[in-house]
Structure formats: C-alpha cells, structure tokens
Amino acid sequence: MTTLITSFYRSQVLDPYLGLPWDSGAAAAYASLRTACENEGKPLGAMDMLIAAHSVAAETVLITNDKAFYNVQHLLSLEDWTKPIEH
C-alpha cells in the first residue's frame, strides 16, 4: 500500500514540477533577476539565483523557508512552507 501511495503522490504531485527545462526564458529571467539584485545591493548565492530565475521564468510560486529569497521578495512570488495558509 505504501508503494501505491508513494507512486500516486509522485505522479500527481511531484512529477509536474520535476525536470523543468533550463531554456532561453530561464536564462533571460536569470539575467534580469541578477541585474536587479545587484543594483539593489542584495545579491543571492549562485544556486539561489538559479532557483529563483527558474521560478520566475516558469511563472511559479517558489515555496521555501530560505530567508535569502525574502530579501528580494518583491521580485519573486514566494510562499513560506512553515507558515499556516491564510485564506
């Protein structure tokens, strides 16, 4: 039963978000985001910048508890997974 639940969870919840392509849209989002962050004096780490740019390019909400992203939250769509959902 656990395998069936795990398989269902992966196919219905995780698979749509796995393997997003790094394409020209993601690269363009990276360039814009990096420029904006540097102009504001709020650079992100290398991997955080890639993650944030990918989220912007895919027009998705970045679900994280990493406080680095909240320094530039006006440039991103963020949700903190540790906080209750507000309706």
C-alpha positions in Angstrom: 0.0 0.0 0.0 2.8 2.4 0.8 4.3 1.9 -2.6 1.0 2.7 -4.3 0.6 5.8 -2.2 4.1 6.9 -2.9 3.6 6.2 -6.6 0.4 8.2 -6.7 1.9 11.1 -4.8 4.9 11.3 -7.1 2.8 11.1 -10.3 0.1 13.5 -9.2 2.1 15.9 -7.0 5.8 15.9 -7.8 6.1 14.9 -11.5 4.6 18.2 -12.8 7.4 20.1 -11.0 10.3 17.8 -11.8 12.6 18.5 -14.6 11.6 21.9 -15.7 13.8 22.8 -18.7 16.6 25.4 -18.4 15.8 27.3 -21.6 16.3 30.7 -23.0 13.4 32.0 -20.9 15.1 30.8 -17.7 18.4 32.4 -18.9 16.7 35.7 -19.6 15.0 35.6 -16.2 18.4 34.9 -14.6 19.9 37.9 -16.3 17.1 40.3 -15.3 17.0 39.0 -11.8 20.7 39.1 -11.2 20.9 42.7 -12.6 18.0 43.8 -10.3 19.5 42.1 -7.3 23.0 43.6 -7.9 21.5 47.1 -8.5 19.7 46.8 -5.1 22.8 45.5 -3.4 21.0 42.3 -2.5 22.7 39.5 -4.4 21.6 35.9 -4.0 24.0 33.0 -3.9 24.8 31.3 -7.2 22.4 28.3 -6.7 19.7 30.5 -5.1 19.8 32.8 -8.1 19.4 29.8 -10.5 16.4 28.6 -8.4 14.8 32.0 -8.3 15.3 32.6 -12.0 13.8 29.3 -12.8 10.7 30.1 -10.7 10.3 33.5 -12.4 10.6 32.0 -15.9 8.1 29.2 -15.2 5.8 31.7 -13.5 5.5 29.5 -10.4 5.4 30.2 -6.7 8.7 29.5 -5.0 7.9 27.6 -1.8 10.8 28.0 0.6 11.8 28.8 4.1 15.2 30.2 2.9 15.4 33.7 4.2 17.8 34.8 1.4 14.8 34.8 -1.1 12.9 37.1 1.2 15.5 39.8 0.8 14.2 40.2 -2.8 10.7 39.0 -2.4 9.3 41.9 -4.4 11.0 40.3 -7.5 9.6 36.8 -6.8 6.4 35.0 -5.9 7.1 33.4 -2.6 5.4 31.2 0.0 6.9 30.1 3.3 6.1 26.4 3.7 6.5 26.7 7.5 3.6 29.2 8.0 -0.1 28.5 8.0 -2.0 29.1 4.9 -4.1 32.3 5.1 -7.5 32.2 3.4 
